[in-house]
Amino acid sequence: MIVVSAASGALGRLVVAALLARVPAGRVVAAVRDPARVADLAARGVVVRRGDYDDPGSLRLAFEGADRLLLISSPELDTGRRTKQHLAAIEAAVAQGVGAIAYTSFLGADRGGDGMNAAHHATERALLDSGAAHTVLRHPFYTDAFVEAGIGAVAGSGRLVSAAGGRGLNTVTRADLADAAAAVLTGDGHAGRAYDLTGPLWTYPQLAAAIGDATGRPVVHEEVDAVPGPMGFLMALARSGALERQTGDLHHLLGRPPTSLQQAVTDALETHSAGALSEGAESD
């Protein structure tokens, strides 16, 4: 049995879908806080179990009989609570004799536990101390978060503003990260390995060109000193050069090149157009 924790989330659902392309549905367990949210997965034959990061007893039951577990990091922002949740999941997996654990960490978590990496660093250390066979999948930021941010407005206005200073971003699509996780969960030789997953570098001027190519209308890129909100924080990281690290680990796990920026833009525009059509139909 392969258990996917937090399977009702965006990444978890993609991992389950990738697993269903590789193994029978009856071998896949979706561990979720609220089973009602994944009734569609149950209808496809996936085993659904309640597994709440804040309820260690539910995690032990969710992980029962598991050969392999994907521990998807909690979305909790509080470092203390997030770390406690992850440690409870590791303890439950060890108690149930789970054969191997794969954990979705973040790039740089092995080098230090400051800021956003504090819980990831603590979790990686706990996995080592547990003695359990495990694999660490260190993620970058999602390409989706950058490409999908206002893509409809950008395509319509023909103007893209950024504050990344022309530096590169090594982001990866959720779908590629899900495929990589599925490859680890269904393959051999990954125990004791840590993979630093990065995609091909891209820049905001290249993003503007990609949107223009996909829509057939030119998009002008404008560089500014700063932009507000969460994207401003991410662009500041890019501007510092913090998002330019490159490895071949993702290509190795996928057995193919990661999704290109152009393909990510095309997919995002198709999703945006489908959503707009759906909203229009509902309003008629």
Secondary structure, 3 states (H helix, E strand, C coil): CEEEECCCCHHHHHHHHHHHCCCCHHHEEEEECCHHHHHHHHHCCCEEEECCCCCHHHHHHHCCCCCEEEECCCCCCCHHHHHHHHHHHHHHHHHCCCCEEEEEEECCCCCCCCHHHHHHHHHHHHHHHHCCCEEEEEECCEHHHHHCCCHHHHHHHCEEEECCCCCCECCECHHHHHHHHHHHHHCCCCCCCEEECCCCCECHHHHHHHHHHHHCCCCEEEECCCCCHHHHHHHHHHHCCCCCCCCCHHHHHHCCCCCCHHHHHHHHHHHHHHHHHHHHHHHC
